[in-house]
Amino acid sequence: MYPENYKYTKEHEWVSVEGETGTIGITHHAQSELGDIVYVDLPKIGSTVSQHQTFGSVESVKAVSDIYSPVSGEVVAINDSLSGAPEKLNADPHGEAWLIRVKLSNAAELSGEGMMSAAEYAQYVGA
């Protein structure tokens, strides 16, 4: 259920890294807890995000939840398709419904405190 090559946080975000770029999204567990997602608020390209700090929010029929960045860096892409179809987050949270891509400013954060492997995250959420 949780891709092995991703890193996960206790706030239910994931990051997948290729080279110097990290792709960030919310986990399957997060979207299932939220229910039907109706709106996604993302930062602008060129803005910076900091590890463990909020960079946007996801609104569902149940609640509005902040999204926390698992890594620090500069936003180089946002998933524009979510503005017109936020429900994609419910359908494919680990794939097509990624949120942002960042140019990593500190790769050491990936192995730092609070980062979990897929197995550790699955155990954390009781999957």
SEBAMAR-543450 format. One record per residue (C-alpha): x, y, z; residue in one letter. Coordinates in pm, whole numbers, plus 50000, padded with zeros to 5 digits. Layout:
residues N
XYZa ...
end
This chain:
residues 127
500005000050000m 502835024450085y 505595027249821p 508875013749961e 511065040849808n 509185069649977y 509865084950320k 506915092550549y 506155116050839t 503945113551148k 501855141750997e 500955117650710h 502975133050427e 505385114750197w 508405124849993v 509925106949695s 513355118749581v 514935117949236e 518295135649218g 517905169549389e 514105170349357t 511615158449616g 507995151549525t 505635156349820i 502115143449881g 499735131050148i 499405094350236t 496585070150165h 495885069950540h 495545108050543a 493075109250254q 490995080950403s 490785099250736e 489815131850562l 487075117150346g 486015133650021d 488535160849936i 486965192149785v 489805217949778y 493615219249787v 495625250849868d 499245249349745l 502155274049753p 503415293349450k 506335281549238i 509505298749361g 508415299949724s 510385281049986t 509185254250225v 510805243650551s 510835209150706q 507965204150957h 506335237450856q 502975241150682t 502925249150312f 499265244950228g 496025228250324s 493555201850213v 489835207150263e 487435178250282s 483765175350362v 484855168050722k 487645192950796a 490485215150676v 493925200550744s 497325217150718d 499985200650503i 503485199350653y 506615196950443s 508795166350510p 511815184850364v 513125220150304s 513615235549964g 512335257349682e 509015248949517v 509775240849152v 506375226149052a 502825223249179i 500235198049067n 497855221448881d 495475192848802s 494345192549167l 492835227549145s 490155214748909g 489965179249043a 490945177849413p 489195144149443e 492235128949268k 493815129249615l 491275103349724n 491885081549420a 495685081749385d 497445098949679p 500805081649618h 500875087149242g 499115111749011e 497885132949305a 501295144949425w 501135180549563l 504425198749504i 507995192949387r 510865210049564v 514555214249493k 516015200449815l 518115224550021s 519235198750281n 519275162250168a 520315151450520a 516735158350633e 515665126450451l 517375104650709s 516665127151005g 514405124151304e 510735119451225g 511245102950886m 509895067650850m 510235039450599s 507115024650440a 507134995850691a 507555019450987e 504775042050861y 502415012650803a 503055001251160q 502575037151286y 499085039551129v 498215003751219g 497954991850858a 
end
